[in-house]
Amino acid sequence: MMSDSSDSTGTMTVIEGLTHLDKKDGDAPRLEKLASGAGATVIRIGFAAGQILKDHRAPAPILVQTTSGDVSFSTADRTVPLVPGTAVHVDEGVMHNLVANTDSVVMLTILR
């Protein structure tokens, strides 16, 4: 899913499979780490319609975007419809949850 190349100026990582739907049965989505490097970790979350990623807090700032489908992203103050072309940035420690309105793929980037 990822490949690295290096030269004298640093490393470039190519991350593939960001739109691949790999859902699982049950109430919770499938999470898969696709890449981890300096400054960021990228995780693909595959949701079947109706699945919920229950309230939780991120250990670092995050960027969340839907690569396919429709997911409701909620904090205590606001709910945002995440569809392709929309992203949310959330500070470390903010309680949030996600609900899949359709089969969906979400890309989570943990910023470090």
Buried (B, 14 or more C-beta within 10 A) or exposed (E): BBEEEEEEEEEEBEBEEBEBBEBEEEEBBBBBEBBBBEEBBBBBBBBBEEBBBEEEEBEBBBBBBBBBBBBBBBBEEEEBEBBBEBBBEBEEEEEBBBBBBBBBBBBBBBBE
